[in-house]
Amino acid sequence: MTNVLNNSRASSVTFENVTKIYGKTVTAVDNISLAIEPGKLVTLLGPSGCGKTTTLRMIAGLEMATKGRILIGDTDVTTLPATDRDVSMVFQSYALFPHMTVLENVSYGLKYSGFGKEETRTRALAGLDLVGLKGYDSRLPSELSGGQQQRVAVARALVLEPQVLLFDEPLSNLDAKLRRQVRQDIRDIQQNLGLTVVYVTHDQEEALAVSDRIIVMRNASIAQEGSPRDLYEAPVDRFVADFIGEANLIPCDINSLNGETATISVANLTHELNARGLTKGPAMIAVRPTRVRLTPPGGHNTIAAKIAKSTYVGNHMEYIVEAAFGKIFAVSENVATPFETGQNVGLGFTESGPVLLPAE
Amino acid sequence: MTRIVTSEKTTHPTLIFWIAVGWVSFAFLPWYAIQDGFFTFEWLFDGYPWDSDYAPAAFLLAQGEKLWLAPLIIPLVAMLFSLGRTKSDPLFSKLLIFAGAFGFFWLFFQGFAIGLRGWQFDWMTSLFAPLGDRQFGMGYGAMLLASSFLFLFTMGIAARGAINGDVFVVSAIGLVIAIVTIFVFFPISRMLVAAFITEEGSYSFSVFAAKFFDDRIWGLTCLTGGPRCGVAWNSLFLAVVVGFLSTVLGLVFALVVTRSNFRFKRNLRALTVLPIITPPFVIGLALILMFGQSGAVTKFVADLLDMQPSRWLYGLPGLLIAQTLAFTPIAFLVLIGVVEGVSPSMEEAAQTLRAGRWQVFRTVSLPLMRPGLANAFLLGFIESMADFGNPLVLGGNYDVLSTDIFFAIVGAQYDQGGAAVLAIVLLTFTLGAFYAQRFWLGNKSYTSVSGKGDAGVHPMMPRRLAYPVYAIATLWAAFTIVIYLMIVYGSFVDLWGVNNTLTFKHYITAFDFSFVEGGIRWTGAAWDSFWTTIKIAVAAAPLTAALGLVTAYLLTRQTFAGKNAFEFGTMLSFAIPGTVIGVSYILAFNVPPLELTGTGAILIISFIFRNMPVGVRAGIASMSQLDKSLDEASLTLGANSWQTFRRVILPLLRPAILAALVYSFVRAMTAISAVIFLVSAEYNMATAYIIGRVENNDYGLAIAYSTTLIVVMLAAVGLLQFMVGRTKIGRRAGIGPATH
C-alpha cells in the first residue's frame, strides 16, 4: 500500500501576515501568521464566523489573500489558483460528483494530474482499499451511506498524495457514533502516511481528539495555538478557557508572587499556582467543572456555598453551585451519595485545578 | 508526480492557437465579406489571393491597397514576443493587453471610419481630404482576427491576476461582453442616433423633438371626441388592460390548480405549454374564424338577429381578447410558483389564530402574493407591448407602436427616423417595466421554497372565492380549447364562411411533394420557408443554449467587478421588443463594417440575442441548485475551470441544456416581430410567409401552415420531455449524506 501512497511529499504551510477582506469592509481574516509543520495534523478551531474556513480555503487557493504571503513548503503560492496548488480538500458536503461512479470520482484528480490510464486505475483502487471501500468502485455516490460517501471523499483527496490535505468540518454530516469512528480513521491514515493535514472544526472535543496542534481562532485572528493539552490546561484568556472545554471564571486576587508561583485568594480560600507572568492585584481564575471539589460545609480552605440545582445524568452528577462571587458549574463522579438541591457545601479546587488569567 | 503548475510554463497551447489564428486570418483568409454568401467557396478558384474582393489583408497591403490596415501589423508582431515567456513575467501580460486592445480597437475603428463611400464622417473628410477608396463589410479574415485580438486581450488580463488568473473565465466574460455589445448595445445606439438624423443626413435635435412629440404618437383627441389617440397611448392602454386581465386569469388558474379539489386540474397545467408552441398571431387568426366578418359566430348571431355582420373584432376588442388569450398562460406559469411559494405554515398560523378561510386568504395569502402578482402584470405588459403578430392581423384602425414601426419602415414612406423614434418610445415603456420588475420588485419576494421542510398543507380556497373562480376558469379553458380546435378545423375548410366543405387542398398547396428519380421533389409552396426555418432554428438553438449557459455559469459561479452591470446587460434583451431589434438591426447591419442584412446569419443572431435571457434563466435556476463545493472539489483536485465546467457542471445540467435547446428552437420557429424585418427572398421564414398569406386574405393556407408548425413544435416539446425523463438516471439527488 504505502509503496503507492507514500507521503514523503508532505509539506509545511506558512502564513505571513495574511489578511482577507471580502468586498471593501468585511475582514474575514486579520493579519494572521502561522506555521504548520510537515507531517502534522493541525486543527483550526473556533466559533462560526471566526475565519477558520476562510483560512482553510486560502490554503486551498479557493480564496485569494488580500494581503500577506502564503507558502506551501518553500514555494510562494499566494497568487496560485486552486488548480495549480498541490493541495486537496475533503468538503463538508463531501462534494462527490453525483453523475460519476465511486471509481470515477476517485480517479478524477489523477486524470488531471497527468497519470496514465492504468496508473490512474491502480492508484484509485489502492485509495479505495485504503479507506476500506474495496469492491464499491462501480457504485454511484447516491448508493452509499453517509459514512461511505465520506470515505470516498477522503480517498479522492488522498490518492493525489497532496503536499497538504485539508478537511472542512468532515464529520458534521455524520451521526454521533460514526463520528468517533471516522475521526479515528482519519487520524490513523494521517499518522500512517505522515500527511500534513489541516482540519477545520467547531467541535472542541473532536479537535482535542485528533490534533497534534490546535489553532483557536476568534474574530478573524488567532486567539491561541498549542498542543491539545496546552490549550486545555493553560488557556491564555477567558475566551479560550471557555471555548475548549467548559470553564468557570472566578475573580480572584494575587496576593504574593514567589518566582513562577503566585498565591491567590478567592474569599477566604487561598491557592498556589503558576503565575504565568501576571503581577499582584486583581485577576481571574478558570476552573474546569471536573476540578471543582465539593465537600460538606466548613472544611479547611473551602468557600461557603450552596447547591442551587442538582442533576443526575447517569455516570456523574451536575451541580449549579451558588457562592458569594456568583454561580459556578461543577461535575462530580460521586453519584452514590449526591448533594441535594438547597444543601450547604464547602467549595474547593483540586491541586492542579485553577488556571490564572488576566482580569477581564 | 507533482502537479503541473500552468503559471510557470512557457508554452501555452491556447496562446499559440490564438496567435496562429491571428496570423492565418491576416495572411491567408479573405479579409472582406464574400458577397455571394458566407458559406460559398467559389472565391478559392476565382482570383484568390490577388483579387481585391477576395484577398487576405496581407495580400492587399502587398499590392499597396487598403493601407489603413497596415497598423494591424504592429499588434500582430507584438504578440509574437509573448511566446516563450512565463505567465508571471510582467511583460507577458503587458504585451498581450497591448496587442489585443490596440488590434481590436484599430480593427473596428478603421471599419467604422471607412465605409462604402470612403470616410464615414464629415469631419474626417475635411480633416484628411476625401479618400477615393472604400471598403465592404468584414469577412472571415477580419472577424477571426478580431476574435484573436479579443482572446489575446483577455489572456493578458488573466495573466495580470484577474479572477485568479483564470483564462477560461476571463475569456468567457470578454466574449459575452463583446458580442452583447456588438449585437445588442451597438444596434440600439445606432437606432437612437438614427432618430436624430434629418432627411439631408445631418443631426438635429429639433427634428427628433418634432418627431417625438408628434400628435400621431401622443395625441389625446379621442378623449375629447376626436377620431383617434396617439399610438403611444393606444399601446399603453392595451398593455395595461391585457396585463391586468392576464394576471387575474392567471391567478384564477393558479388557485384552481394549487388550492382546490377540482377534478381536471391536472389537465389545466397543459395550458402552460400553449404559449410556447403557438406562433403569436395564430390566436388572432382563430378569432377571425369565429368572430370576423365571415366568422362562424358572427354569421350565426347575424342570422339570428337578422342584422349585418359587423367588423367589431378588428381593433381594440379583438386585440384585447387575442392578447389575453395568448398571455394568460404566461401569467399562469409565473403565478403557480407564487401561489405554491406562499409558506403554508403562515396560513396555518393564521388559521390557528382563529381567522376564517376567507380572512386568511384576504389578510395573509393575498398580501404575500402581491409582489408575484405585480411581476405577472409586468410580464403581461411587456409581452403585450412587444406583440406584433396579433396587431398586424387584428389591429384594424387601432394603431399600436409595434406595427407602426413596421409600417414606417416597409411602407411607402420608408421613414427610418420615424421608425427609430417610435421604437424609442416602445423601448422606453418596456425598459421601464423591466426596470420596475428587477429593481423595485427584485428584493420584495415573500415567497420562497427553502430546503427546510415546511410540513404544512395549503388550505383550500374559501367557498365564496371558489365558485366564481371555478366558473371563470372553466369558461376560459373552454374558450381556449375552442380556439385551438378552430385552428385545426379551419385548416381543412375550403373557404371559410363561403364554402365550408372539408378539403386537404391547403395542405396540398403548402406541402405537396412528389417522388422523382433520385429523390423527393418538394413542390409545395411552403417548403422553402419551412426548411429555412428549420435550418435557422437548428443553427440558432445550440448557440443560444451555449451562450445562455456560459453566461449563467459566470453569473452564478464567479465573482468579478461589474457583475451587476454584466447581468443587467445580458438580461436586457428580454425587454427589447422584437420590432425594436428588427429596426435596429436593419439600421446597424445594413452597411459595413458588419454587413449582415439579407443573410441567414442575421436571423440566427437575432434569435440568439432574443432568446438568450431564457437560456440564462434556465441555467441560473439549475446551477444554483448545484452545490458550489462540487466546483471547488474539482478545482482542488487539479482540474481547471474549463475542465470543471465541461466535466462536472455540464453533465449535471443536462435537463437545463435540453430545455434551453428546445425552447430556443421553438421560439425561433414561432417568432415574427424581429424576423419580419430581417427576412429576405433567399431566407424567408415560416412566420413571415404566413403573415404574407394573411395579408393576401389567403387564410386557409396560413392556418394550415400554422397548424403544421404547432404539430412540429408539440413534437419537439414532447421529445424534450421524453429525453429529460430519461436523463433523470444521471441526476440523482443524493449529493448529501444518505441515511443508512
Interface residues (C-beta under 8 A of the other chain):
Chain A: A60 G61 L62 M64 T79 L80 P81 A82 T83 D84 R85 D86 V87 S88 M89 F91 Q92 S93 Y94 A95 L96 F97 P98 H99 Y108 G109 Y112 S113 G114 F115 L140 P141 S142 E143 L144 S145 G146 G147 Q149 Q150 A153 R156 A157 L160 E161 L166 N173 L174
Chain B: M1 T2 R3 I4 V5 T6 S7 G161 N164 G165 D166 D627 S629 L630 E632 A633 S634 L635 T636 L637 G638 A639 N640 S641 Q643 R647 V648 P651 L652 G730 R731 R732 A733 G734 I735 G736 P737 A738 T739 H740
